[in-house]
Amino acid sequence: MKELNRRVNIKGGILSPSELQNIIKYASSLGLETFHFGSRQDIIFPAQDAKGHAIEENDNFNLDVFSSDIQQNISCSYVSIDIFASTVWLRGSTYLYILEQFRYEPALKVNICDPKQQMVPLFAGDINFIASSHEDYWYLFLKLPGWDPIYYPALIFTWDIAKVAKEIEHIYQKVADVEELFQFLNESIDTNNRVIEKPLRVTSRPFPYYEGMNKMGINEYWLGLYWRNNKYDLIFLNALCEFCIENRIGKICLTPWKSFIIKGIPKDCKLALEKLLGQYGINVRHSALELNWHLPVGNQRALDLKKFLVMNFDQNDISTYGMTFAITMKRNQKRYFTTVVIEENKIPEAVQDFVVRPTYNVLNAKNFDPNTKKYLVYAQDIDQMDLPAVLLELTKSYFQNLGEVTNEDYTPNTKPKEVMEIEVHQCQDCHTIYDPSIGDAVNDIPVGTEFADLPASYHCPLCEAKKDRFVKMTVEVV
């Protein structure tokens, strides 16, 4: 039997307390007492109910609640805004607006992330939008199935993210390379791209401690909660949702680390929330050794190995602050997003009839920065009992190099192009550009019509601002 059953996509990992209550109510109707959180900020129902019976389709079972096998959750770093470092122009409302534009369920993994934060991986999707220093513009890094990883040769406007992602999903299998993709998108949809003036730069920072009750501004707090076994008790979660509704706390945010964060807790509610946590015996201060692990959901072997390693680290007073670890049962997996990866080797068929302990390979991200997407083999075929010593040596190397490698360039790997300047007019309200060489199909303005020749009644095709809201500007095009 499969270890996991059904998945509920939570767009961006953001849901209201009432939405979570509805999911809890449905899980309870199936006989579940717990469910899991997934690495794509989604919710996963276990394959068996509390009595160990397989969950099967019956009168209570509604397949529409779950995502299909081809649908992917959209991951985003909204969870980090206002509590961790962030790009200066990004706001929570920016993420919410972008997610609202996704009126379809993507079949490709979409990530929408801030490079200043460390909570949500930047490059773990098929289509990765990464905030640039220019307000409302994003780098686009593609790891499409069957493609070599590559940057899109232009910055994407905030308002265009959803339609660009949708169009890429429809066409990427029909084009030969990113140049052809770029040309097709420019011809098929109206976008407000911007020329890439400098490569994406990402500063490597230690992974943050994200659990417990923490200050958020002057009169608010945020709470991070984590369960060791990733089995979240439905009765407690329902009581927590009731608390949020009563105190007008509007959002609950799931993280890729199978935990969740509640932001904007009023100061005068802090004591009542602490009482609620105490009544249910909730531990809100796990060791940092435990919070920085990424495990396959529902895999008991991986959980047991983590417990063994964390216990050994704790007994020997080993610090792993700022590091992250992953345990995987899949050899040569390509989408790691942690500092260190512990990879289980498959037991050879010739000895499968004998009791043989598995061996492990240990990999570390280049410069201990998982954003590089490059992993180096540190040790191979290591017995479980020898893993703590190997990881200890690796942590020493990490701390020796801590702070030495920063601001690595992630240069778009596209060919240099000839750049020329053209004169256009831009709407001051929404930044839409009117280019005479393109015209305006929405307003039936033919190609070649100069801005001065537009009728006085002309208005912006996007926000309907009047003609006098446009200003002349020069832009570079390739």
N, C-alpha and C positions, 0 to 999 in steps of 0.2 A: 504494500500500500504506500502511496506517496506520503511524504512527511507533511506536506502542506496541501491545503485544499483550495480555497478561493481568496481572491484579492479584491479589495475595495480601493479604487483610486481616489486620492484626496488631492485635488488640484493645488500644486504648490505646497502641499503639506499643511494647508490652512483650512480650518473648519470652525464653525460656530459651536458653542456648547449644545445648542438644540440639535444640530446636525449630528454631533457625536452621540447624543442621547438616542437618536433614532437608530443609529448603527448598533448601539449597545442593546437596545430593545429587541432588535432583530436577532442579534447573536444569542441573546437569552432565550428567545423563542425556539432556537435550534438546540437548546440544552447545553450551551456553552457557558462556562464560568469565567473564561479568560479569552483574550485574543492577542495577536502579536502586532508589532509595528515593523515595517519593512525598510530597507535601505533606500528606497525611492520615496520616502515620506508617505507611505501608503499604509493600509491596514490589512492584515492577513488573518483569515479565519483558519484555525487548525482543522485537520482532517477528521478528528474525533471529538465527541462531546465529553462532558465531565465524567461520564461513566465508561469511557473507552469505546463507545459505539461509533461506527463510521457515520459521518453526516451524509445522508442521502436525500435525494429529492423526495419531498413528501408534501403534505398540505401546508406546512409552514415554510417550505423552501421556495424562495423566489430568486430565480436565476438573474433577474434584471438588477438585483442589488449589486452583483459582482461585475468586475471588469472581464472582458473576454481575453483570451490568450494573446490576441494581437494588439490589444490596447496597452499603452504605456502611460505611467503617471508623469506629470510635469513636475520637475523638482526645482525649487528656487530658494534663495537665501533670505526671504522675508523674515524667517525665524531669527536672523541675526540683527536685524535693523533695530536701532535704539539701545541695544545692549552690548554689542561688540563693535569693533572698528568698522567703518563703512566709508564708501566714496561720498564726497561731500554733497553731491547733488541728489543722491538717492533718498527716497522717502518710502515709507510703507505703502502709501497710496500709489506709487509708481508700480510696484509689484502687483497690487490689486487691480490696477487698470489693465496691465498686460495680461494677467490671467483671465480677466473678464472677456478679453478679445478672442480667447480660444473657445470658439463655439463648436469645436469638434474634438473627438477623442483621438489623439495622435497614435500612430502605430510605431513611431520612432521615439526614442527617449529624448526629451527636451529639457535642457538645464538653463536656468536664468539666474545668473550669479554675480555677486560683487567680489572682485578680486582682493578686496581689503580684509574680508572675513575668512575664517578657517573652518567654520562649522559645516558648510555644504561644499562638496568637491566641485571644482570648476569644470573639469573635463570628463565627467563620468557619463555624459549623454552622447547621443548620436549627433544632436544639433545643440551646440553650446553657445549661448549668448553671454558675454562677459562685459561688464560695464567698463567704459573707457573714461578718460578724464574730461571728455567733452560732454556737456549736459545733454541727456537724452539720446546718447549714441553708444552703441555696443559693438565690440568685436564679435565675430562669428567664427567659431572653430568647429569644423565638421569632422566627425568620425563615422561616416556613413558606411553601412554594410557593403563590403566589396570594394571600398575606397581606401586609399592611403590617407591618413589624417592630414588635413590641410586647412589653412585659413581662407575665408572668403575675402576677396580683394577690396572690400569697402566696409565702412562702419554702417550699422543698421540703426535706423531711427526707432525710438521706443514704440511709436504708434504702428510701426510696420512689422514688429516681431512676429505676431501671430500669423499674419498672411504670408510672410516670407517662409516661416516654418512649414506651413501647410503646402505652399507651392513647391518647396524643396522635396517634401515627402512624395508629392505626386510625380515629380519629374526626374529625380536623381538617377533612377535606373535607366533613363532614356538618353542621358547626356554622357559625353566621353570624359569630361574633366571639369574642374572648377571654372575655367574660362568660359566654357560653353554654358555651364550653369548660370554664371554671371550674366552672360548675354541674354539667355532665355528669360531670366527673371526681370531684367530691365525692359524687355519687350512685352512681357505678359502681364505685369502688375505695375501699378503706379507707386513708386517708393521714393523716399527722401533720403537717399544714401549720402554719406560723407566720405571724402577721400581719407585714407589712413595716412596720417602725417608721421607717426612714430609707432614702433612695435609695442605690443602689449608687454607691460612690465609687471611682474608679480613678486612681491616681497615675501620671502619665507618667514613665517612667524610660528611660535609655539602654539600647539593646540590648546584652546581655552578650557578652563574648568567651568562646566555649564550646569551644575546641579545646585539645589538648595534655594533659599530665599535670599534675594539680592536687591540692592538699591537700584532704582531706575529713575534718575532725575531726583527731584526734591520730595515729591509727595506720592511716589509710586514705587512698586516693587515688581520684580519678575521672579517666577518660580520654575526651576528645572527639576524634572522627576525622571528617575531611571529604575528599572527592575533588572536584577541580575540575569534572570532566566527569560526575559522578554515575554513573560506571561502576565498581562495587565488585567487586574481584577476588575470585573465589570461592575460589581456593586460599589466599589470605591470610586471608579470613574464616573458612575452615574451621580453619586453624591457630590463629586467635585464639579460636575456640570451644573447641578442645581445651585451650588455656591456661586459659580460664575454668572448664571442667569440672574440670581437675586441681587448681585452686586454690579450688574451691567458690564461685565467683562466679556467683550465680544468675540475674541479669537483664541483658539488653541492651536499651537503650532507643533507639528511633528518634525523630528530631526532625522537625518540619515543614520544616526547612531542608535536607532530604536528606542528613543526617549521622546519626551515632549516638553515644551516650554509654554508657560502662560505669562503674558506681558500685561502691563497696565493694571496691576493690582493696587487699588487705592490704599493709602497708608492706614486709614482707619479700619480697614478690613483685615489687616495683617494678622492680628491676634486671633480672630475668628478662624482664619485659614490654618494657622498653626494648630489650633485646637482640633480642627477637622482632621488634619494629618495625624495628630497624636491619637485620636480616637480609633483610627484604622491601622495604627502601628506602622506608619510609613516612615522609612528611613530616608532623610533628605541630604545626608552627608556621607555618601560612599567615598572611599579613597579614590584619589585621582588615578590610581593603578587600574581601577575597574572601568572607568568611564570611556576610555580611549580605545575600545576594541570594536572591530567590525566582524561579526560572525554570520554564517549562513543561518537563516531563520529556521528554528525547529530542529537543528542538528545537535543531538545530545553529545556526540563525540567531540565536536568542536567546543561545546560549552564545558565539558569535563576537562579538556586540554587547557582552556583558558583558566579555569579554577586552579588547576595544578600550577600553572605558571604564575598567576597572580599571588597565590599562597607562597610560592618560593620567593618571589620578589619581596613580599611583605616580610617574611621571616628573615631575609638577609638585608633588609633596609635599603633596597635598591630603588632609586628614583627613576621614573620614566616620564617626568613632567615635560609636556610639550610634544612627546612622541605619540604616535598612533600605531596600532597593530591590527592586522587582519589574519584570520585563519581561514584557509580555503581547502576544500576537498577536491578541487578541480585543478589539474596540472596545467600550467601555462595559461592561466586565465589572463586576459589582457586589460581588464579595467579595474586595476587596484586604485585605491585613493588613500593609502596609509603610508606612514613612514617605513614600517617593517611588515613583511608578509611571511607567514609561516604556512608552507604549502605541503600538504600530505601527499606522499608518494603512493601510487597504487601498488598493492601487494601482487607480486608476480603470480601468474596462474599456476606455475609449477609447484608452489608451496602453499596454495590456498587451502589445502586439506590439513595443514598444520597450524598450530597456534603461533602466529608470528606477529610481533609488535610492529606497527607501521613505523616508517622513517619519514623524516621531514627535510625539506629544503628551506633555507632562510634567505630571503631577498630583502634588500633595502633600496629605497628610492635614491636616485643620484643626488648627492649633496643633502640627503635626508629631506628632500623637498618633493612630496608626492605630486605637486603641480608640474614637475618636469616630465611626467609620464614615462620616465625611463627607470627601469629597475635592474639592479646588479645582483648577481648571485653571490651571497656572502659565505654560505656553507651548504653542503649537500649530504643527503642520506644520514641525517642526524637522528639518533635514537631519542625518544621522548625524555629519558632521564638526563640526557646531555644537553637538552635544549636550554635550560636556565643558564648554564655556563656560557653557551654561545651567545645568548641574548644579552648577558651581562657585558661581555666584551663589546658587543655592538652598541649598547647604550653608552659605554665609555667613549667610543669613537664619536657618537652623536654629540655628547657634551663637549668634547674637545673642539669640535668644529662649529658649535653653536654660535651664531652671530657673525661668522666669517663669510658666509655665502648669502648674499641678499640681492634683491633686484635683478633677478635673472630675466634676460630678454626672451620673449616668445615671438620670434620674428615671423611674420606672415611669409610662407614659402611660396610666393608668387613671383613671376618674372617682372623685372622693372619695366615700366611703361612710360611712354612719352606723355608729359603732362602739358596741357594748355589751359589758358584762362578764358572763360566766357562770361558775358554780362547777363544777369538774370534779375528777377524781382522776387523777394521773399516776403511771405505773410508774417507780420510781427506777432500774431496771436498763436499760430500753430506751426510756423516755420515751413509751410508748404512753399515750394519754389515754382514760379512760372517761368518756363524756358520757351522762347519763341520757336526753337527748333523742334519742340515737341507739341506745342499748342496745349489745348485743354479739352479733352474729349467729353468730360462731364458737362461742360458749359457750351459744347458745340463750337469751340474755337479752333479753326483749322491750323495745321502746321504752318509756320512762317509768319504768323501774325505777331507784330511787335507789340510790346506792352502799351506803348503810347496809342496804338490803334484800337485797343480794346474799348468796348462801349463803357460809358460812365456807370452803367448798371452792373458791370462785371463784379462778381464776388468770388471769394475763395471756394474751390470745389470741396474742401474738407470741412472748414469751420464756418463758411459763409461770411467771413469778414469782408468789408467793402474794399473797393479798389484802392482807396487812399491809405489803407492799412499795409500796403505793400511798399517795400523799400528796395532801392537798387543796390545790388551787390555783385562782386566778382567771385566766381568759384573756380576751382581747379577740377578738370576732368581728365580722365585717362582714355 
